[in-house]
Amino acid sequence: VSTVLDVTERQRSERLRDCELQIARLLVTADTIDDAGPRLVEAIGQALGWPYVSLMLVDPVADALRPVTHWNAPGLQLPDLLSRHVARGRDEGSGPEHVWSTGEPVWISDLATSPYAAAPAVRAFTDAATAQGMHTSAAVAIRDGERILGVLASLSDTVEHDQFLIIGMLTRIAEQIGNFLVRQGNAGLQAQLTRAKDDFLTLAGHEMRTPLTSIAGYSHLLADEPGLSAEARRMVS
């Protein structure tokens, strides 16, 4: 039994490492998180053997977690509770909201027996998840330094005890996603600066053409004056 468990653990560790490399390749070739998101959450779910993975990002304007994408295993009828908007304060106590507010990961080994999962704020989700055979829940923050950019959340249909292995893997993937979002944001700012520069040059050119046209017109009129001296005509020209 010990040998089988050891081999199984090593195989799982290798599968999770392969998943991290796959995520890295996805993010290198993707243009936006919306492009990479569906394949990203599916890769995580298949590597973990977990039937539900959700990616949510912070919407700073609405001050809420916005669902980007989620993946669930075929046949899973879990209501899409992890893919709704999570508002700060109004969803206090939920896993994604807790991660967003504190930056700390959430790990619940068994939703059915956890006091945390029995709290009124998450009771509806817990009942829906356990009714579909879900047990373990994990969620980690997607960061840019101290700033929380989003949350990566997942559910397992077995009672899991590899907390450090799984939270570590999800945290490293979340770090990759955070770096990608920062690069994407920087590229967007650069594009905005380029557009602003082009708009400024266009506006400046338009504003300069009007007086220059007037100056050129009067210059032509002056150049046609018969009484101009050669020096004056040269200056007008």
N, C-alpha and C positions, 0 to 999 in steps of 0.2 A: 504494500500500500504506500509506504514512504517513497519507494522508487517511482511508482506511477505518479504520485503527487508532485515529486520533484521534476520529472520529465514534463508533466502537464504545465507546471509553472514556468519552466524554461521555454517551452513552446509558446506560451502566451506572451512572455516577455519579448521573444523574437518577433511575434506577430505585431505587438504594439510598436516595436522599433520600426518595423517595416511600414506600419501605418504612418508614423511620424515622417518618414522619408517620402511616402506617397503624398502626404499633405504638403510638404515642402515643394515637391515638383508641381503640384496643382497651383500653388500660390505663385510660383515663379512664372508660369505660363498664362495666368489669368489676368484679365484687365480690371475686373471689378470683383468685389466680394459676392455680388449677386450671380456672377458667372461661376465662381468656384464653389459657392455655398452648397448646392445640392450634392455634388460629388464629395465634398469635404465631410458633411455629416454622415453620408452613407458609408464612407471609408471608416470613420470612427465607429459607427454602429457595428459594422461587420468585423472589425478588428477586435472589439470588445466582446462581441457576441451578445450585444444589448439591442433590444428591439426599438428603442426610441432615442433620438438625439435631436436637439433643437439649438439653433443659433439665433441669438437676439442681440440687437445693437441699440445703444442709447440714442434717442432722438432728443437733442438738446433743446429744440424749440418747444416740443410738447412735454418735455421733462418726463419721458416714459421710455420703457424698453420696447423697441419695435421688433416684431418677428421678421427675420430675414428668410429663413428656410428651416425645414425640419425633415427628418427621415424616420419612417417606421417600417418595421418588418412586415412582409405580406401577411394579411389576415388579422393584424392587430386593429382592434376597433376602438382604441383609446380616444376619447374626445380630445380635441386639439387644444387642451387647456394650457399647454406650454407655449403655444404659438399665438396667444392673444397679447394685446398690449398690456404691459404691467406699469401702472402709474406709481410714482414715488409716493409713499405714505398711505395711499388707499389700499395697496396690496401688501402692507406690512406683515411680515411673517412668512410670506411665500419664499421658496428657495431662491428664484431669480432676484426678487426684490432684496432679500437679505444679502446676497452676494454683491449686488449693485450698491447697496448702502454701506456695507462694511469692507468689501474687497476680500473677505475671507471665503474659502470654499465651503460648500455644504455637502455633507456626507451622511446619508441615512441608510443604515444597513438593511433595515426591514421597516417599510412604511406601516405595516399592520401593527407593529408593537412599539413604534417610536413615540415617545411623549411629544416630541417636536411636531411630528406629522399629525398628531391628534389636535393641535391648536385650531381654534375656530377659523382663523384666517386661511388655513390650508385644508380644512376638513373636506370640502367638496372635491378638491383635487385628489386627496388621499383616497376617498371612497371610490372615485372613478378609476383610479390607477389600480387599487387592490382588487376591484371587481374584475379587472382584465388580467389579473395574475401578476401585476408588477410588485416588486419588492424593494430593490435598492434604488436610491436616487442620489445623483451626484451633480454638482454644478460648480463651475469655477469662473473667475473673472477674466475678461479680456482687457488688457491694460495698455496704456501708454505712460510708463512711469507710475505716478500715483493716480493718474486719471483713469477712471473706469470707462471703457469704450463699449463693453457689451458683456454678455454672459453665454457660456456654453453649458447646456444642461442635458442630462441623459437619464434613462431609466433602464433597469434590468429586471428580467422576469425570474431571476434567481436571487437568493440571499447571498450577497457578496461580502467577503471579508478582506479582500486585497485593497484596502483603502489607500495605502501609501503608493502602491504600484499604479493604481488607476488614477488617483488624483494627480500624481506626478506626471503621468502621460498626458492627461487632459490639460494640465497647467502648461506643459511645454508646447502643446498644440495651440493653446490660447495665446501664448507668447508669439508664436509664428503669425497667428491671425492679427494680433495687435501690431506687429511690425509691418505687416502687409497694409493694414488700414492707415498707418502713419505715412508709409510711402505713397499710397494712393491719395491721401489728403494733400501731401506736398506736391504731387504731380498736378492735382486739381488747382492748387494755389498758383503754381507756375503758369498753368494755362490761363487762369484768370488775369494774372499780371500781363501776359502776352496780349490777351484781348484788350485789356485796359490801355496798354501802350499803343496798340493799333488804333483804338478808338480815339485816343488823344491826338495822334498824328493826323488822323482823318479830320478831326474837328479843327485842329490848329491850321491844317492846310486850307480848309474851307473858310475859316475866319480870316486868313491872310489873303486869300484870292480876291475877296471883295474889295478891300482898299487898294490892292495892287492893280486890279483891273481899272479902277478909277484913276489911279496915278498914271498908268500907261496910256489911258485915253487922253488925259489932259496933256501928256507929254507929246503925243502925236499931233494934237492941235497946235501946241507951241512950235513944234518942229516945222509946221506948215506956214508959220508967220513969215512974211517976206522980209521984214525989217530986222531979223535977228542977225547979230554979228557972227562971224565964223566961230569965235570962242564960245558964245552962248549956244549956238546950234550944236557944237560938240558936247557941251555939258547936258543939253536937253537929250541928245542922242544917248 
